Amino acid sequence: MTTEAETSEGAWPCSVCGEPAGPQARSDCYRCGEYFHLRLTTTATGPDCGDVWIDDEVMALQFACRNCLDQQAGLTAPGDEEPPTIEPDAPEPKRRARRASGGASARDLARRRR
């Protein structure tokens, strides 16, 4: 999140649902750099507010929150009537990671194998 404070339980708030996201069940988005809930194993329980996939171009795992994935797909977030407008002179926000140009999600790869 843009704030540097942690919640009272020592966990950062999820950028998608706003609930605390502990270090064992979170990741940071490659697009916006915000933390989100991510189940890191198939046996883990709890919310899953994003996705992870292998990017063939950079040969690495890419992590993205549901907000950025929906925005990339052209969907608007709940409660948004219209997409936000970007001012032409507004500076672009800093990103923590390099943005990948493509790649398939792990779910898509698994579906193709069936």
Buried (B, 14 or more C-beta within 10 A) or exposed (E): BEEEEEEEEEBBBBBBBEEBBEEEBBBBBBBBBBBBBBBEEEEEEEBBBBBBBBBEEBEBEBBBBBBBBBBEEEEEEEEEEEEEEEEEEEEEEEEEBEEBEEBBBEEEEEEEEE
